[in-house]
Amino acid sequence: LVIQFMFQSYTLDCISAADNNDDGSVDLTDAIYLLSHIFNGTVSIPAPTASCGVDPSLDGLDCQNHGACP
């Protein structure tokens, strides 16, 4: 979804969850970080992830309309 968001104008309900390296923006490094997590297990993905939760970092990205959360 990160790559679709960047290149195909895909809308994300929780843009903060796409910021996989927690640098305050969603870009190609987030996709690389996610692939590194999936295939190598060498990095961890910060909250919020697939489950509902609050983003503890103050970076301007939000989760206002996350469909999976009550």
Contact map, one row per residue, 1 for C-alpha under 8 A:
1111100001010000010000000000000000000000000000000000000000000000000000
1111110000000000010000000111011000000000000000000000000000000000000000
1111111100000000000000000001001000000000000000000000000000000000000000
1111111111000000000000000000000000000000000000000000000000000000000000
1111111111110000000000000000000000000000000000000000000000000000000000
0111111111000000000000000111000000000000000000000000000000000000000000
0011111111000000000000000000000000000000000000000000000000000000000000
0011111111000000000000000000000000000000000000000000000000000000000000
0001111111100000000000000000000000000000000000000000000000000000000000
1001111111110000000000000000000000000000000000000000000000000000000000
0000100011111000000000000000000000000000000000000000000000000000000000
1000100001111110000000000000000000000000000000000000000000000000000000
0000000000111110000000000000000000000000000000000000000000000011111000
0000000000011111110000000000000000000000000000000000000000000111110000
0000000000011111111000000100000000000000000000000000000000001110000000
0000000000000111111000000000000000000000000000010000001000001110000000
0000000000000111111100000000000000000000000000111100000000000010000000
1100000000000111111100000100010000000000000000000000000000000000000000
0000000000000011111111111110010000000000000000000000000000000000000000
0000000000000000111111000100011011000000000011000000000000000000000000
0000000000000000001111100000110010000000000011000000000000000000000000
0000000000000000001111111000000000000000000001000000000010000000000000
0000000000000000001011111000000000000000000000000000000000100000000000
0000000000000000001001111100000000000000000000000000000000111000000000
0000000000000000001001111110000000000000000000000000000000001000000000
0100010000000010011100011111110000000000000000000000000000000000000000
0100010000000000001000001111111000000000000000000000000000000000000000
0110010000000000000000000111111100000000000000000000000000000000000000
0000000000000000000010000111111110000000000000000000000000000000000000
0100000000000000011110000111111111000000000000000000000000000000000000
0110000000000000000100000011111111100000000000000000000000000000000000
0000000000000000000000000001111111110000000000000000000000000000000000
0000000000000000000110000000111111111000001000000000000000000000000000
0000000000000000000100000000011111111100000010000000000000000000000000
0000000000000000000000000000001111111111000000000000000000000000000000
0000000000000000000000000000000111111111111000000000000000000000000000
0000000000000000000000000000000011111111111110000000000000000000000000
0000000000000000000000000000000001111111100000000000000000000000000000
0000000000000000000000000000000000111111100000000000000000000000000000
0000000000000000000000000000000000111111111000000000000000000000000000
0000000000000000000000000000000000011111111100000000000000000000000000
0000000000000000000000000000000000011001111100000000000000000000000000
0000000000000000000000000000000010011001111110000000000000000000000000
0000000000000000000000000000000000001000111111000000000000000000000000
0000000000000000000110000000000001001000001111101000000000000000000000
0000000000000000000111000000000000000000000111111000000000000000000000
0000000000000000100000000000000000000000000011111000111100000000000000
0000000000000001100000000000000000000000000001111111111000000000000000
0000000000000000100000000000000000000000000011111111100000000000000000
0000000000000000100000000000000000000000000000011111000000000000000000
0000000000000000000000000000000000000000000000011111100000000000000110
0000000000000000000000000000000000000000000000011111110000000000000110
0000000000000000000000000000000000000000000000111011111000000000000000
0000000000000000000000000000000000000000000000110001111100000000000000
0000000000000001000000000000000000000000000000110000111111000100000000
0000000000000000000000000000000000000000000000100000011111000000000000
0000000000000000000001000000000000000000000000000000001111100000000000
0000000000000000000000000000000000000000000000000000001111111000000000
0000000000000000000000110000000000000000000000000000000011111000000000
0000000000000000000000010000000000000000000000000000000001111100000000
0000000000000011000000011000000000000000000000000000000001111110000000
0000000000000111000000000000000000000000000000000000001000011111000000
0000000000001111100000000000000000000000000000000000000000001111110000
0000000000001100000000000000000000000000000000000000000000000111110000
0000000000001100000000000000000000000000000000000000000000000011111000
0000000000001100000000000000000000000000000000000000000000000011111110
0000000000001000000000000000000000000000000000000000000000000000111111
0000000000000000000000000000000000000000000000000011000000000000011111
0000000000000000000000000000000000000000000000000011000000000000011111
0000000000000000000000000000000000000000000000000000000000000000001111
